């Protein structure tokens, strides 16, 4: 089953002002695609990846980019993207050197390519990410500061090359603190979504709301490729495919130690491959999501068919998290041959202790479902938590900030963990299910730890096997 992306007419009818970022896709020349066929213990479809090998190059220097002038460079990137899109397909090339810029908005059939030795250095000034765009905050749709790199309703888009994307953190670092006006804004957004107010009315850039933008967000896009680049520092989540299909993220290196700095957050997206990446995170390495509460129930777009393989994690809270924004449902997730290689000290003495290898988290407000989650051939050094952890009562600060509008429990079933080796762990498995809806069908095979404080702790689980 697949989901249908909203048309412009449907979006307007729902109170969503669809931005005029992309010309009609019918006007663009066909771009060839390569098929990627990941193997998985479920029916994983082939992914169509855009192939820009024969596409025309558009160096930003041909459009007036200047390493000493952010305004000129921003304008040059925008002009090069427009020209590449108008040509039917093209590669916007950032050459060697450091290039200061504001927001970058991609268009269909366009790749942003960072040449070796190139750094695209993103402004720390929130004003450079205005006017607001249709985006999200922790599972809720809203209009907020533009992600640093953003694409809306695009097809065949890519970020490639051996260069680097880097965010200046001067202001975002202050916004990490989440002061009272910020929390008040989040509470207001929560109530707006619960009441079903149109997304166009959820304007989050006024006053001191301070909702930090994602570094990269592909919103309602198809055939997305991120390949070979390095990403350093981020205001918020680093890579966020939202309502996307056919997404490949490979050989990407991320180093982002700030607040909420997850590496990759596939949300309400289908057919996603994350492979050969290196994660050095201040939060989860990968966190699979599917929206929060009423907003996700409205969109009805489950996250489905996510494969993470051959990755290394140097720092991070979880190797793989599922939730807690999972209200539209999540199924068919596979983690294979991934390894936490951190020594607990990190480079330059910075590190966060990894909590769990696989952590499924939800609460009584989420609803949705989690089924068919697989992890195999994984190793780790020391973890504070469990190889597999499930917690159905994760509310953090929201427990007291906002009420439960509607109680919906999350059905969790079909969890498979095998061939996992850990030097030291708090436990092999910790599951806290709901009495009214127990966790079902959990199997662990070949899960070992050199030292473990407690082997297994389960509550409200039906069908548990450890071998």
Number of C-alpha atoms within 10 A of each C-alpha: 6 12 16 11 17 14 11 15 11 12 16 14 11 14 13 19 18 18 11 10 15 17 14 10 16 7 11 16 13 12 19 15 14 11 13 14 12 18 13 17 11 14 10 19 17 15 22 22 23 24 18 20 10 11 18 14 17 22 18 23 17 12 17 17 23 18 16 11 13 18 14 19 23 22 19 21 29 20 18 26 28 21 18 23 25 18 16 18 26 27 27 27 23 26 19 14 14 18 23 23 26 25 21 21 20 26 27 31 31 30 31 23 26 24 18 15 14 20 22 23 19 24 21 19 14 17 13 17 20 15 11 16 20 21 23 22 20 15 23 22 21 24 21 25 26 28 30 26 22 21 23 25 23 25 23 26 29 28 22 24 22 18 22 25 24 22 22 17 18 12 15 22 15 11 19 17 11 15 13 11 13 18 17 15 20 22 14 15 22 24 15 19 21 17 12 12 15 18 23 18 14 20 17 21 20 9 9 15 20 25 23 24 24 25 26 24 26 27 21 20 24 26 23 27 21 22 21 20 23 21 24 18 21 32 28 25 28 27 25 27 25 25 25 29 26 26 28 22 23 22 19 22 22 27 21 27 21 19 19 20 26 30 30 22 24 28 28 30 31 29 25 28 22 22 23 19 24 24 26 26 29 23 23 29 31 24 25 26 27 34 34 27 27 23 23 25 19 14 18 18 24 28 32 26 24 26 21 23 23 18 24 23 23 23 31 29 24 27 30 25 23 23 26 25 28 31 35 27 27 30 20 22 27 24 24 20 18 26 23 25 15 21 14 17 13 15 12 6 7 11 20 18 19 26 21 30 30 24 25 24 21 27 23 17 21 27 24 25 19 28 18 19 25 21 25 21 18 24 22 25 18 24 23 17 25 28 31 24 22 24 18 23 17 16 15 8 9 13 12 9 13 13 11 14 12 13 11 15 21 24 19 28 20 17 21 18 23 19 16 23 20 23 14 20 26 21 23 26 22 22 22 18 24 20 10 8 15 21 28 18 17 20 16 21 14 13 21 20 21 11 14 20 13 13 15 15 13 15 15 14 19 15 12 13 11 14 8
